[in-house]
């Protein structure tokens, strides 16, 4: 993964050019390359590492949903947080997201876990850590990705107005200081993981997001999948 050849949309390459040219980003690429040389399997596939960025240009971002790191089981990670490709079993956290979505908006519960339709409408499905080693959750949490994604979040907060930031769980909520709450809507809740029991249910973030977006002339998200 050469920083100068990173596969990311031009809409993001320029505003994040300082990050790509930084020493810490070189350290990220070295760490990922070294893991591959050692025969370790890294998720998602290289062309999908920046898939969330490629799906939504910065000036089209309406909603940011922040995850932690990619799914670490084979076939699941696709570069969009909480999302899995068609044909892959819906993960437990996503099942709880769907349960809340149905309760909040009346949207039918999907029979798949592919959230591409959300991304195509301006929902930025960003993992704070963009790669992971197979079967080792959090394995790339210390190689520098958070510095890059923190810069991404701060750029969106500083340069645009009226974005909805959905922060689920303590990890995501720790990013709240990167966002100017006077210009954007911060929605915080427990993580949708079953480990949080039912604490996520009842947050009504999906309807709250659309009410805010409509009020500010940005247009609602069609949450149907």
Buried (B, 14 or more C-beta within 10 A) or exposed (E): BEEEEBBBEEBBBEBBEEBBEBEEBBEBBEBBEEBEEEEEEBBBEEEBBBBBBBBBBBEBBBBBBBBBBBBBBEEBBBBBBBBBBEEBEBBEBBBBBBBBBBBBBEBEEBEBBBBBBBBEBBBBBBBBBBBBBEEEBEBBBEBBBBBBBBBBBBBBBEEBEBBBBBBBBEBBBEBEEBBEEEEBBBBBBBBBBEEBEEBBBEBBBBBBBBBBBEEBEBEBBEBEB
